[in-house]
Amino acid sequence: MTAADVNLYGTVHGGVIMKFVDDAAGAAAARHSGGNAVTAAIDEIVFAAPVRVGDLVHAHAAVNWTGSSSLEVGVRVVAERWDTAGTEPVEVATAYLVFVGIDADGKPRPIPPVLPETPDDERRQREAEIRRTHRLARRDAIAQSRTA
């Protein structure tokens, strides 16, 4: 991270990290879906620790769940502190994003399913289904409250 990324507190803007997260998740979504995929929602982002100028930041993205044309990507962001070589990277953020695969006309298109291979993959898929259920229930509850 560079001085151009800094906020008034001397740490990296959350928005810079959010863009980094979206870029990493978008690459994973496009690669899994075999074509264009656009961000439909950022379901959650949690900032666990600040990122400082000079830190080397890494994003690890994985497809957690797929529907017929949408998918959830989880992202874990870690930072290697520039001034403490040889120490473990610090987890600085986690996020869950929803993407939709689109065709050349911008219409949703089918995407291949994600097939869990490990118990951790199965856990991530179960948790993604819970987040999807909550997201859809919240959307429906808000729509119902607007008609009342």
DSSP file (Angstrom, degrees, kcal/mol; ACC not computed):
  #  RESIDUE AA STRUCTURE BP1 BP2  ACC     N-H-->O    O-->H-N    N-H-->O    O-->H-N    TCO  KAPPA ALPHA  PHI   PSI    X-CA   Y-CA   Z-CA
    1    1 A M              0   0    0      0, 0.0    53,-2.4     0, 0.0     2,-0.2   0.000 360.0 360.0 360.0 147.3    0.0    0.0    0.0
    2    2 A T    >   -     0   0    0     51,-0.2     3,-1.9    52,-0.1     4,-0.2  -0.634 360.0 -97.0-117.3 172.9    1.2    3.5   -0.8
    3    3 A A  G >  S+     0   0    0      1,-0.3     3,-1.3    -2,-0.2     7,-0.1   0.754 118.3  67.6 -60.7 -25.3    0.8    7.0    0.6
    4    4 A A  G 3  S+     0   0    0      1,-0.2    -1,-0.3     8,-0.0    49,-0.0   0.684  96.9  55.3 -68.2 -16.4   -1.9    7.6   -2.0
    5    5 A D  G <  S+     0   0    0     -3,-1.9     8,-2.9     7,-0.0    -1,-0.2   0.396  85.6 115.9 -94.8   1.6   -4.1    5.1   -0.2
    6    6 A V  B <   -A   12   0A   0     -3,-1.3     6,-0.2     6,-0.2     2,-0.1  -0.440  47.6-155.6 -85.4 144.6   -4.0    6.7    3.2
    7    7 A N    >   -     0   0    0      4,-3.1     3,-1.7    -2,-0.2    -1,-0.1  -0.345  46.5 -81.0 -98.3-173.0   -6.9    8.2    5.2
    8    8 A L  T 3  S+     0   0    0      1,-0.3    -2,-0.1    -2,-0.1    -1,-0.0   0.693 127.8  59.3 -65.6 -18.6   -6.7   10.9    7.9
    9    9 A Y  T 3  S-     0   0    0      2,-0.2    -1,-0.3     3,-0.0     3,-0.1   0.487 116.7-110.0 -88.7  -3.6   -5.7    8.3   10.5
   10   10 A G  S <  S+     0   0    0     -3,-1.7    43,-0.6     1,-0.4     2,-0.2   0.581  85.7 105.6  85.4   9.6   -2.6    7.3    8.6
   11   11 A T  B    S-B   52   0B   0     41,-0.1    -4,-3.1     1,-0.1    -1,-0.4  -0.705  82.4 -78.3-114.3 171.8   -4.0    3.9    7.6
   12   12 A V  B     -A    6   0A   0     39,-3.0    39,-0.3    -6,-0.2    -6,-0.2  -0.475  53.1-103.2 -73.7 136.0   -5.3    2.6    4.3
   13   13 A H    >>  -     0   0    0     -8,-2.9     4,-1.5    -2,-0.2     3,-0.5  -0.258  20.4-130.7 -53.7 138.2   -8.8    3.7    3.3
   14   14 A G  H 3> S+     0   0    0      1,-0.2     4,-2.6     2,-0.2    -1,-0.1   0.851 108.6  60.7 -58.8 -34.8  -11.4    1.0    3.8
   15   15 A G  H 3> S+     0   0    0      2,-0.2     4,-2.2     1,-0.2    -1,-0.2   0.831  99.9  54.0 -64.4 -32.5  -12.6    1.8    0.2
   16   16 A V  H <> S+     0   0    0     -3,-0.5     4,-2.0     2,-0.2    -1,-0.2   0.919 111.1  45.6 -66.1 -42.9   -9.2    0.9   -1.2
   17   17 A I  H  X S+     0   0    0     -4,-1.5     4,-2.7     2,-0.2    -2,-0.2   0.893 110.5  54.6 -66.0 -39.4   -9.4   -2.5    0.6
   18   18 A M  H  X S+     0   0    0     -4,-2.6     4,-2.6     2,-0.2    -2,-0.2   0.910 108.6  47.9 -61.6 -42.0  -13.0   -2.9   -0.7
   19   19 A K  H  X S+     0   0    0     -4,-2.2     4,-2.6     2,-0.2    -1,-0.2   0.913 111.2  51.1 -63.9 -41.6  -11.9   -2.3   -4.3
   20   20 A F  H  X S+     0   0    0     -4,-2.0     4,-2.3     2,-0.2    -2,-0.2   0.916 111.2  48.5 -59.8 -44.3   -9.1   -4.8   -3.8
   21   21 A V  H  X S+     0   0    0     -4,-2.7     4,-2.8     2,-0.2     5,-0.2   0.931 111.9  48.5 -61.1 -47.7  -11.7   -7.3   -2.4
   22   22 A D  H  X S+     0   0    0     -4,-2.6     4,-2.6     1,-0.2    -2,-0.2   0.888 111.0  51.0 -62.8 -40.1  -14.1   -6.7   -5.3
   23   23 A D  H  X S+     0   0    0     -4,-2.6     4,-2.0     2,-0.2    -1,-0.2   0.934 113.5  44.0 -62.7 -46.5  -11.2   -7.1   -7.9
   24   24 A A  H  X S+     0   0    0     -4,-2.3     4,-2.0     2,-0.2    -2,-0.2   0.923 116.2  46.7 -65.8 -44.3  -10.1  -10.4   -6.3
   25   25 A A  H  X S+     0   0    0     -4,-2.8     4,-2.7     1,-0.2    -1,-0.2   0.900 110.8  53.2 -64.9 -40.5  -13.6  -11.8   -6.0
   26   26 A G  H  X S+     0   0    0     -4,-2.6     4,-2.6    -5,-0.2     5,-0.2   0.881 107.6  50.8 -62.8 -38.6  -14.4  -10.7   -9.6
   27   27 A A  H  X S+     0   0    0     -4,-2.0     4,-2.3     2,-0.2    -1,-0.2   0.920 112.2  46.7 -64.5 -43.0  -11.4  -12.6  -10.9
   28   28 A A  H  X S+     0   0    0     -4,-2.0     4,-2.5     2,-0.2     5,-0.2   0.905 113.8  48.7 -64.8 -40.9  -12.5  -15.7   -9.0
   29   29 A A  H  X S+     0   0    0     -4,-2.7     4,-2.7     2,-0.2     6,-0.2   0.924 113.4  45.8 -65.3 -45.2  -16.1  -15.4  -10.2
   30   30 A A  H  X>S+     0   0    0     -4,-2.6     5,-1.4     2,-0.2     4,-1.4   0.906 114.0  49.0 -65.5 -41.0  -15.1  -14.8  -13.9
   31   31 A R  H  <5S+     0   0    0     -4,-2.3    -2,-0.2    -5,-0.2    -1,-0.2   0.932 115.1  43.6 -65.1 -45.0  -12.7  -17.7  -13.8
   32   32 A H  H  <5S+     0   0    0     -4,-2.5    -2,-0.2     1,-0.2    -1,-0.2   0.921 117.6  44.9 -66.2 -42.6  -15.2  -20.1  -12.2
   33   33 A S  H  <5S-     0   0    0     -4,-2.7    -1,-0.2     2,-0.2    -2,-0.2   0.630 105.4-126.6 -81.1 -12.0  -18.0  -19.0  -14.5
   34   34 A G  T  <5S+     0   0    0     -4,-1.4     2,-0.3     1,-0.2    -3,-0.2   0.789  78.7  21.9  74.8  27.6  -15.9  -19.1  -17.6
   35   35 A G  S   <S-     0   0    0     -5,-1.4    -1,-0.2    -6,-0.2    -2,-0.2  -0.972 106.3 -11.6 173.4-161.0  -16.8  -15.5  -18.7
   36   36 A N        +     0   0    0     66,-0.4    66,-2.1    -2,-0.3     2,-0.3  -0.325  51.3 176.4 -65.7 141.2  -18.0  -12.2  -17.5
   37   37 A A  E     -C  101   0C   0     64,-0.3     2,-0.3   -11,-0.1    64,-0.2  -0.984  12.0-155.0-143.7 135.6  -19.5  -11.9  -14.0
   38   38 A V  E     -C  100   0C   0     62,-2.5    62,-2.2    -2,-0.3     2,-0.4  -0.838  27.3-102.0-115.0 150.5  -20.6   -8.7  -12.3
   39   39 A T  E     +C   99   0C   0     -2,-0.3    60,-0.3    60,-0.2     3,-0.1  -0.541  38.1 171.4 -69.5 124.8  -20.9   -7.8   -8.7
   40   40 A A  E     -     0   0C   0     58,-3.5     2,-0.3     1,-0.4    59,-0.2   0.715  64.5  -6.5-103.1 -31.6  -24.6   -8.0   -7.6
   41   41 A A  E     -C   98   0C   0     57,-1.7    57,-3.2     3,-0.0     2,-0.7  -0.978  47.4-138.4-161.6 146.9  -24.1   -7.5   -3.8
   42   42 A I  E     -C   97   0C   0     -2,-0.3    55,-0.2    55,-0.2     3,-0.1  -0.944  26.0-172.9-105.1 106.4  -21.5   -7.2   -1.1
   43   43 A D  E     -     0   0C   0     53,-1.8     2,-0.3    -2,-0.7    54,-0.2   0.869  62.1 -13.8 -72.1 -37.6  -23.1   -9.3    1.5
   44   44 A E  E     -C   96   0C   0     52,-1.5    52,-2.4    -3,-0.1     2,-0.4  -0.954  51.6-174.4-164.3 141.9  -20.7   -8.5    4.3
   45   45 A I  E     -C   95   0C   0     -2,-0.3     2,-0.5    50,-0.2    50,-0.2  -0.971   9.8-169.3-140.6 131.5  -17.3   -7.0    4.8
   46   46 A V  E     -C   94   0C   0     48,-3.0    48,-1.8    -2,-0.4     2,-0.7  -0.980  11.9-151.7-123.1 125.8  -15.5   -7.0    8.1
   47   47 A F  E     +C   93   0C   0     -2,-0.5    46,-0.3    46,-0.2    45,-0.1  -0.871  19.0 173.3 -96.3 115.6  -12.4   -5.0    8.8
   48   48 A A        +     0   0    0     44,-2.1    45,-0.2    -2,-0.7    44,-0.2   0.750  64.1   3.4 -96.2 -28.0  -10.4   -6.8   11.5
   49   49 A A  S    S-     0   0    0     43,-1.2    -1,-0.3    41,-0.1     2,-0.1  -0.987  81.0 -97.2-156.0 151.2   -7.2   -4.7   11.6
   50   50 A P        -     0   0    0      0, 0.0     2,-0.4     0, 0.0   -37,-0.1  -0.363  28.0-134.8 -72.3 153.0   -5.8   -1.6    9.9
   51   51 A V        -     0   0    0    -39,-0.3   -39,-3.0    41,-0.1     2,-0.3  -0.906  23.4-152.4-103.9 135.7   -3.6   -1.8    6.9
   52   52 A R  B >   -B   11   0B   0     -2,-0.4     3,-2.2   -41,-0.2   -41,-0.1  -0.735  28.4 -87.0-109.6 157.0   -0.6    0.5    7.0
   53   53 A V  T 3  S+     0   0    0    -43,-0.6   -51,-0.2    -2,-0.3    29,-0.1  -0.376 116.7  27.9 -57.6 134.3    1.4    2.2    4.3
   54   54 A G  T 3  S+     0   0    0    -53,-2.4    -1,-0.3     1,-0.4   -52,-0.1   0.122  87.6 132.6  97.2 -19.5    4.1   -0.2    3.2
   55   55 A D    <   -     0   0    0     -3,-2.2     2,-0.7    26,-0.1    -1,-0.4  -0.352  57.6-130.6 -63.7 144.0    2.2   -3.4    4.0
   56   56 A L  E     -D   80   0C   0     24,-2.3    24,-3.2    -3,-0.1     2,-0.4  -0.891  30.0-158.3 -95.0 118.1    2.2   -6.1    1.4
   57   57 A V  E     -D   79   0C   0     -2,-0.7     2,-0.4    22,-0.2    22,-0.2  -0.825  11.4-171.3-109.7 136.2   -1.5   -7.1    1.1
   58   58 A H  E     -D   78   0C   0     20,-2.9    20,-2.5    -2,-0.4     2,-0.5  -0.961   8.4-155.7-124.4 141.0   -2.8  -10.3   -0.3
   59   59 A A  E     -D   77   0C   0     -2,-0.4     2,-0.6    18,-0.2    18,-0.2  -0.972   3.3-163.4-116.2 132.0   -6.4  -11.3   -1.1
   60   60 A H  E     -D   76   0C   0     16,-2.8    16,-2.4    -2,-0.5     2,-0.4  -0.964  14.4-173.8-114.9 115.6   -7.5  -15.0   -1.2
   61   61 A A  E     +D   75   0C   0     -2,-0.6     2,-0.3    14,-0.2    14,-0.2  -0.887   7.5 174.0-116.6 141.8  -10.8  -15.6   -3.0
   62   62 A A  E     -D   74   0C   0     12,-2.3    12,-2.7    -2,-0.4     2,-0.5  -0.998  35.1-116.3-145.3 141.9  -12.8  -18.7   -3.3
   63   63 A V  E     +D   73   0C   0     -2,-0.3    10,-0.3    10,-0.2     3,-0.1  -0.675  32.4 177.2 -76.6 121.8  -16.2  -19.6   -4.8
   64   64 A N  E     +     0   0C   0      8,-2.6     2,-0.3    -2,-0.5    -1,-0.2   0.778  60.6   3.5 -95.2 -32.3  -18.4  -20.8   -1.9
   65   65 A W  E     -D   72   0C   0      7,-1.2     7,-2.3    63,-0.1     2,-0.4  -0.993  57.4-157.6-156.1 148.6  -21.7  -21.4   -3.5
   66   66 A T  E     -D   71   0C   0     -2,-0.3     5,-0.3     5,-0.2     2,-0.1  -0.991   5.9-176.5-133.1 146.2  -23.4  -21.4   -6.9
   67   67 A G        -     0   0    0      3,-3.5    44,-0.3    -2,-0.4    47,-0.0  -0.211  58.0 -70.3-109.3-152.2  -26.9  -21.0   -8.1
   68   68 A S  S    S-     0   0    0     -2,-0.1    43,-2.0     1,-0.1     3,-0.0   0.897 125.9  -5.9 -75.4 -38.5  -28.1  -21.2  -11.7
   69   69 A S  S    S+     0   0    0     41,-0.2    32,-2.9    30,-0.1    40,-0.3   0.395 125.2  69.4-132.5  -2.5  -26.6  -17.8  -12.7
   70   70 A S  E     - E   0 100C   0     30,-0.2    -3,-3.5    41,-0.1     2,-0.3  -0.787  52.7-174.9-118.7 162.3  -25.2  -16.4   -9.5
   71   71 A L  E     -DE  66  99C   0     28,-2.2    28,-2.8    -2,-0.3     2,-0.4  -0.993  20.4-130.8-152.0 152.1  -22.4  -17.3   -7.1
   72   72 A E  E     -DE  65  98C   0     -7,-2.3    -8,-2.6    -2,-0.3    -7,-1.2  -0.900  19.6-164.7-105.8 135.7  -21.0  -16.3   -3.8
   73   73 A V  E     -DE  63  97C   0     24,-2.8    24,-2.5    -2,-0.4     2,-0.4  -0.979   6.1-152.5-119.2 129.1  -17.3  -15.6   -3.4
   74   74 A G  E     -DE  62  96C   0    -12,-2.7   -12,-2.3    -2,-0.5     2,-0.4  -0.812  12.0-164.0 -97.5 142.0  -15.6  -15.4   -0.1
   75   75 A V  E     -DE  61  95C   0     20,-2.8    20,-2.2    -2,-0.4     2,-0.5  -0.991  10.0-167.6-130.5 134.0  -12.4  -13.2    0.3
   76   76 A R  E     -DE  60  94C   0    -16,-2.4   -16,-2.8    -2,-0.4     2,-0.5  -0.987  11.4-159.9-118.5 125.6   -9.8  -13.2    3.0
   77   77 A V  E     -DE  59  93C   0     16,-3.1    15,-2.7    -2,-0.5    16,-1.6  -0.914  11.4-179.9-111.0 129.1   -7.4  -10.3    3.1
   78   78 A V  E     -DE  58  91C   0    -20,-2.5   -20,-2.9    -2,-0.5     2,-0.4  -0.913  13.0-149.1-125.6 154.1   -4.1  -10.5    4.9
   79   79 A A  E     -DE  57  90C   0     11,-2.6    11,-2.8    -2,-0.3     2,-0.7  -0.979   7.3-148.2-125.7 134.6   -1.2   -8.1    5.3
   80   80 A E  E     -D   56   0C   0    -24,-3.2   -24,-2.3    -2,-0.4     2,-0.2  -0.902  32.2-125.0 -94.6 119.7    2.5   -8.7    5.7
   81   81 A R    >   -     0   0    0     -2,-0.7     3,-1.2     3,-0.2     6,-0.2  -0.471   9.3-142.8 -69.5 131.3    3.8   -5.9    7.9
   82   82 A W  T 3  S+     0   0    0      1,-0.2     3,-0.2    -2,-0.2    -1,-0.2   0.770  97.5  46.8 -66.0 -26.0    6.6   -4.1    6.2
   83   83 A D  T 3  S+     0   0    0      1,-0.2    -1,-0.2     2,-0.0     2,-0.1   0.316 105.6  58.2-103.3   8.5    8.5   -3.6    9.5
   84   84 A T  S X  S-     0   0    0     -3,-1.2     3,-1.3     3,-0.1    -3,-0.2  -0.508  70.9-172.7-136.9  68.1    8.2   -7.1   10.9
   85   85 A A  T 3   +     0   0    0     -3,-0.2     3,-0.1     1,-0.2    -3,-0.1  -0.265  68.8  28.7 -61.0 145.0    9.8   -9.5    8.5
   86   86 A G  T 3  S+     0   0    0      1,-0.3    -1,-0.2     0, 0.0     2,-0.2   0.449  92.6 116.4  86.2  -0.1    9.4  -13.2    9.3
   87   87 A T  S <  S-     0   0    0     -3,-1.3    -1,-0.3    -6,-0.2     3,-0.1  -0.609  74.6 -89.9 -97.8 163.2    6.1  -12.9   11.2
   88   88 A E        -     0   0    0     -2,-0.2    -7,-0.2     1,-0.1    -1,-0.1  -0.396  49.6-100.3 -66.5 143.5    2.8  -14.4   10.2
   89   89 A P        -     0   0    0      0, 0.0     2,-0.4     0, 0.0    -9,-0.2  -0.313  36.6-122.3 -60.9 151.5    0.5  -12.2    8.0
   90   90 A V  E     - E   0  79C   0    -11,-2.8   -11,-2.6    -3,-0.1     2,-0.5  -0.835  16.7-124.0 -98.6 130.1   -2.3  -10.4    9.8
   91   91 A E  E     + E   0  78C   0     -2,-0.4   -13,-0.3   -13,-0.2     3,-0.1  -0.642  36.7 170.1 -72.6 122.3   -5.9  -11.0    8.8
   92   92 A V  E     +     0   0C   0    -15,-2.7   -44,-2.1    -2,-0.5   -43,-1.2   0.665  55.6   1.0-109.6 -21.9   -7.2   -7.5    8.0
   93   93 A A  E     -CE  47  77C   0    -16,-1.6   -16,-3.1   -46,-0.3    -1,-0.3  -0.987  47.4-163.2-163.0 153.9  -10.5   -8.2    6.3
   94   94 A T  E     +CE  46  76C   0    -48,-1.8   -48,-3.0    -2,-0.3     2,-0.3  -0.978  19.4 174.8-135.4 151.6  -13.0  -10.8    5.3
   95   95 A A  E     -CE  45  75C   0    -20,-2.2   -20,-2.8    -2,-0.3     2,-0.4  -0.994  24.1-148.4-155.2 156.7  -15.9  -10.4    2.8
   96   96 A Y  E     -CE  44  74C   0    -52,-2.4   -53,-1.8    -2,-0.3   -52,-1.5  -0.997  22.4-177.4-129.4 126.1  -18.7  -12.2    1.0
   97   97 A L  E     -CE  42  73C   0    -24,-2.5   -24,-2.8    -2,-0.4     2,-0.5  -0.923  17.9-142.1-125.6 148.7  -19.8  -11.0   -2.4
   98   98 A V  E     -CE  41  72C   0    -57,-3.2   -58,-3.5    -2,-0.3   -57,-1.7  -0.933  21.4-174.8-111.2 132.3  -22.5  -12.2   -4.8
   99   99 A F  E     -CE  39  71C   0    -28,-2.8   -28,-2.2    -2,-0.5     2,-0.4  -0.864  15.3-147.1-121.9 157.0  -21.9  -12.2   -8.6
  100  100 A V  E     -CE  38  70C   0    -62,-2.2   -62,-2.5    -2,-0.3     2,-0.3  -0.995  19.6-129.5-123.5 128.9  -24.0  -12.9  -11.6
  101  101 A G  E     -C   37   0C   0    -32,-2.9     8,-2.2    -2,-0.4     2,-0.3  -0.598  32.3-166.9 -72.2 134.2  -22.6  -14.5  -14.7
  102  102 A I  B     -F  108   0D   0    -66,-2.1   -66,-0.4    -2,-0.3     2,-0.1  -0.924  12.8-137.1-127.3 152.2  -23.7  -12.4  -17.8
  103  103 A D    >   -     0   0    0      4,-2.6     3,-2.0    -2,-0.3     6,-0.1  -0.223  47.7 -79.3 -91.8-172.5  -23.6  -13.0  -21.5
  104  104 A A  T 3  S+     0   0    0      1,-0.3    -1,-0.0     2,-0.1    -2,-0.0   0.730 131.7  53.0 -63.3 -22.9  -22.5  -10.6  -24.3
  105  105 A D  T 3  S-     0   0    0      2,-0.1    -1,-0.3     3,-0.0    -3,-0.0   0.372 119.8-108.0 -92.8   4.3  -25.9   -8.9  -24.1
  106  106 A G  S <  S+     0   0    0     -3,-2.0    -2,-0.1     1,-0.3     3,-0.0   0.638  76.5 134.7  80.1  14.1  -25.6   -8.3  -20.3
  107  107 A K        -     0   0    0      1,-0.1    -4,-2.6     0, 0.0    -1,-0.3  -0.696  66.0 -92.8 -95.4 148.1  -28.3  -11.0  -19.5
  108  108 A P  B     -F  102   0D   0      0, 0.0    -6,-0.3     0, 0.0    -1,-0.1  -0.288  46.7-167.3 -57.2 142.8  -27.8  -13.6  -16.8
  109  109 A R        -     0   0    0     -8,-2.2    -8,-0.3   -40,-0.3     2,-0.0  -0.928  27.6 -90.1-131.1 155.8  -26.3  -16.8  -18.1
  110  110 A P        -     0   0    0      0, 0.0   -41,-0.2     0, 0.0   -42,-0.1  -0.333  40.3-162.6 -63.8 145.3  -25.9  -20.3  -16.6
  111  111 A I        -     0   0    0    -43,-2.0   -78,-0.1   -44,-0.3   -41,-0.1  -0.932  26.2 -98.0-126.1 154.2  -22.7  -21.0  -14.6
  112  112 A P        -     0   0    0      0, 0.0   -45,-0.1     0, 0.0     2,-0.0  -0.361  44.2-105.6 -69.6 150.0  -21.2  -24.3  -13.7
  113  113 A P        -     0   0    0      0, 0.0     2,-0.5     0, 0.0   -46,-0.1  -0.357  26.0-120.9 -70.5 153.9  -21.9  -25.6  -10.2
  114  114 A V        -     0   0    0    -48,-0.1   -48,-0.2   -47,-0.0   -50,-0.0  -0.840  24.3-152.4 -91.6 134.2  -19.2  -25.5   -7.5
  115  115 A L        -     0   0    0     -2,-0.5     7,-0.1   -50,-0.1     6,-0.0  -0.913  13.2-131.7-113.1 108.0  -18.5  -29.0   -6.2
  116  116 A P        +     0   0    0      0, 0.0   -52,-0.0     0, 0.0   -51,-0.0  -0.320  25.7 178.3 -59.8 135.9  -17.2  -29.1   -2.6
  117  117 A E        +     0   0    0      1,-0.1     3,-0.0    -2,-0.0    -2,-0.0   0.609  61.3  35.7-112.3 -19.7  -14.1  -31.3   -2.3
  118  118 A T  S  > S-     0   0    0      1,-0.1     4,-2.3     0, 0.0     5,-0.2  -0.852  85.5-105.5-131.3 164.5  -13.3  -31.0    1.4
  119  119 A P  H  > S+     0   0    0      0, 0.0     4,-2.2     0, 0.0     5,-0.1   0.862 123.1  54.5 -57.3 -34.6  -15.1  -30.6    4.7
  120  120 A D  H  > S+     0   0    0      2,-0.2     4,-2.5     1,-0.2     5,-0.2   0.902 106.7  50.4 -66.1 -40.5  -14.1  -27.0    4.7
  121  121 A D  H  > S+     0   0    0      2,-0.2     4,-2.2     1,-0.2    -1,-0.2   0.909 110.5  50.1 -61.2 -42.2  -15.6  -26.5    1.2
  122  122 A E  H  X S+     0   0    0     -4,-2.3     4,-2.3     2,-0.2    -2,-0.2   0.897 110.5  49.5 -64.2 -40.9  -18.8  -28.1    2.5
  123  123 A R  H  X S+     0   0    0     -4,-2.2     4,-2.6     2,-0.2     5,-0.2   0.930 110.6  49.8 -62.9 -45.8  -18.9  -25.8    5.5
  124  124 A R  H  X S+     0   0    0     -4,-2.5     4,-2.0     1,-0.2    -2,-0.2   0.884 110.9  50.0 -61.8 -38.0  -18.3  -22.7    3.3
  125  125 A Q  H  X S+     0   0    0     -4,-2.2     4,-2.0     2,-0.2    -1,-0.2   0.920 110.7  48.8 -67.0 -43.1  -21.2  -23.9    1.0
  126  126 A R  H  X S+     0   0    0     -4,-2.3     4,-1.7     1,-0.2    -2,-0.2   0.925 112.8  47.9 -60.5 -45.4  -23.6  -24.4    4.0
  127  127 A E  H  X S+     0   0    0     -4,-2.6     4,-2.3     1,-0.2    -1,-0.2   0.864 109.1  53.7 -65.9 -35.7  -22.7  -20.9    5.4
  128  128 A A  H  X S+     0   0    0     -4,-2.0     4,-2.4    -5,-0.2    -1,-0.2   0.891 106.3  52.7 -64.4 -39.3  -23.2  -19.3    2.0
  129  129 A E  H  X S+     0   0    0     -4,-2.0     4,-2.4     2,-0.2    -1,-0.2   0.874 108.2  51.2 -64.4 -36.6  -26.7  -20.9    1.8
  130  130 A I  H  X S+     0   0    0     -4,-1.7     4,-2.4     2,-0.2    -2,-0.2   0.936 110.2  48.6 -64.3 -46.3  -27.5  -19.4    5.2
  131  131 A R  H  X S+     0   0    0     -4,-2.3     4,-2.5     1,-0.2    -2,-0.2   0.900 111.7  50.4 -60.7 -40.3  -26.3  -15.9    4.0
  132  132 A R  H  X S+     0   0    0     -4,-2.4     4,-2.7     2,-0.2     5,-0.3   0.929 109.5  50.3 -63.7 -45.5  -28.4  -16.3    0.8
  133  133 A T  H  X S+     0   0    0     -4,-2.4     4,-2.2     1,-0.2    -2,-0.2   0.917 113.7  45.4 -58.5 -44.3  -31.5  -17.3    2.8
  134  134 A H  H  X S+     0   0    0     -4,-2.4     4,-2.5     2,-0.2    -1,-0.2   0.896 111.7  52.1 -66.8 -40.7  -31.1  -14.2    5.1
  135  135 A R  H  X S+     0   0    0     -4,-2.5     4,-2.1     1,-0.2    -2,-0.2   0.923 113.2  43.9 -62.2 -45.0  -30.4  -11.9    2.1
  136  136 A L  H  X S+     0   0    0     -4,-2.7     4,-2.4     2,-0.2    -2,-0.2   0.886 113.3  50.8 -69.4 -38.6  -33.6  -13.0    0.3
  137  137 A A  H  X S+     0   0    0     -4,-2.2     4,-2.6    -5,-0.3    -2,-0.2   0.905 110.8  49.3 -64.8 -40.9  -35.7  -12.9    3.5
  138  138 A R  H  X S+     0   0    0     -4,-2.5     4,-2.3     2,-0.2    -2,-0.2   0.915 111.2  49.8 -63.8 -42.9  -34.4   -9.3    4.2
  139  139 A R  H  X S+     0   0    0     -4,-2.1     4,-2.2     1,-0.2    -2,-0.2   0.923 113.1  46.3 -61.1 -44.8  -35.3   -8.3    0.7
  140  140 A D  H  X S+     0   0    0     -4,-2.4     4,-2.5     2,-0.2    -2,-0.2   0.898 111.4  51.4 -66.0 -40.9  -38.8   -9.7    0.9
  141  141 A A  H  X S+     0   0    0     -4,-2.6     4,-2.1     2,-0.2    -1,-0.2   0.896 111.2  47.8 -64.2 -40.3  -39.4   -8.2    4.4
  142  142 A I  H  X S+     0   0    0     -4,-2.3     4,-1.3     2,-0.2    -1,-0.2   0.919 111.4  50.4 -66.4 -42.9  -38.4   -4.7    3.1
  143  143 A A  H  X S+     0   0    0     -4,-2.2     4,-0.8     1,-0.2     3,-0.3   0.912 111.4  48.9 -61.3 -42.5  -40.6   -5.1    0.0
  144  144 A Q  H >X S+     0   0    0     -4,-2.5     3,-0.8     1,-0.2     4,-0.6   0.887 107.6  54.5 -65.0 -38.7  -43.5   -6.1    2.2
  145  145 A S  H 3< S+     0   0    0     -4,-2.1     3,-0.3     1,-0.2    -1,-0.2   0.785 103.8  56.4 -67.4 -24.9  -43.0   -3.1    4.5
  146  146 A R  H 3< S+     0   0    0     -4,-1.3    -1,-0.2    -3,-0.3    -2,-0.2   0.706 105.6  50.4 -79.1 -20.2  -43.1   -0.7    1.5
  147  147 A T  H <<        0   0    0     -4,-0.8    -1,-0.2    -3,-0.8    -2,-0.2   0.552 360.0 360.0 -92.1  -8.3  -46.6   -2.0    0.5
  148  148 A A     <        0   0    0     -4,-0.6    -1,-0.2    -3,-0.3    -2,-0.1   0.469 360.0 360.0 -79.7 360.0  -48.0   -1.6    4.0
